[in-house]
Amino acid sequence: MALIFRQLFDPVSSTYTYLLASRKSKEAILIDPVFEQVRRDAALIEELGLKLTHTVETHVHADHITGAWLLKQRFGSQIALSADAGAECADVLLKQGDKLRFGEHYVEARATPGHTAGCMSFVLDDESMAFSGDALLIRGSGRTDFQQGSAPGLYRSVHLQLFTLPDDCLLYPGHDYRGLTVTSVGEEKRFNPRLGGALSENDFVGYMKNLKLAHPKKLDIAVPANLKCGRPEGDQPMTDPTWAPLHMSFAGIWEIPPHWVEENTDAVQVLDVREPDEFTGPLGHIRGAKLIPLGELSGRLAELSKDKPIVAVCRAGGRSAQATVILTQGGFDKVANLPGGMLRWRAEGHTAEGGKS
């Protein structure tokens, strides 16, 4: 498949973020990024070697703050959203039928107002998948009782812009609160209890009038922030820890380059979580390293200082990655993994005590 596609999830707001990229050009777009997940999304983009050209909003969200502005600061990506959204910060204002290109692919913007006045759905060029935001959910729909919402408008949007797609077109929603990930046009046309089957516009309007939902908890915070594309007060960009040149992996682990560790061994606690026979085995160990096998770490955290950063190391980087999780849960805030472990350390020619050359 010529397309790179990833579905990402924010458990706090139950928001889906979608990464689409060209395998050939490596150009990528990110649909509905979440502020608190920017580091995760950035790590994936960097690990896959992609060039983020645009972040795309399906609408001005009321339940979370977008990560669009932070991603723009990091990657130089442009912010795209509906011209009807009322946002003051977009680089690209989209109208019905506009095409947003990434490499040889594009998504087509389709105006699907009703949940909000500025809702848009995005359809992949071959109509094999569409991203419906909050307009059409899996066996449901977005609410229509605030942000210039309109139940008749949403009914028409779904029937004219989404239900006219091929039945086998996969539909990816903006949210799901039950853990469901994908549906199809054909399924929703048949089974959606609000919009499918023989249900009329009047049926839908009556249904929506009687939902009596509480307003989203973050409404008063999220909407103003999203009208500024998630730009924080004081224009503070995403900041990484400053005690070392760290990199966040997509797995959520802070990683540190071996050359920095060798040059700054005295400034950190090197924690070796291998077994004793490995510590004294062929690979040797880093000068000054403290040996605490991974299986014993949880019970021996008191042997480590919280005043000095900790670099965890093992044979290949797997056990030490788990050690950083244990350390973080134990209240240590300056923690990093040595990726590649002692295998990489020795392969790159860094100094080790013991072992074999």
Secondary structure by P-SEA (a helix, b strand, c coil): ccbbbbbbbbccccbbbbbbbbccccccccccccccaaaaaaaaaaaacccccbbbbcccccccccaaaaaaaacbbbbbbbccccccccccccccbbbbbcccbbbbbbbbcccccbbbbbbcccccbbbbcccccccbbbbcccccccaaaaaaaaacccccccccbbbbccccccccccccaaaaacccccccccccaaaaaaaaaaccccccccccccaaaaaaccccccccccccccccccccccccbbbbbaaaaaaccccbbbbbcccccccccccccccbbbbbcccccccccccccccbbbbbbccccaaaaaaaaaaaaacccbbbbbcccaaaaaaaccccccccc
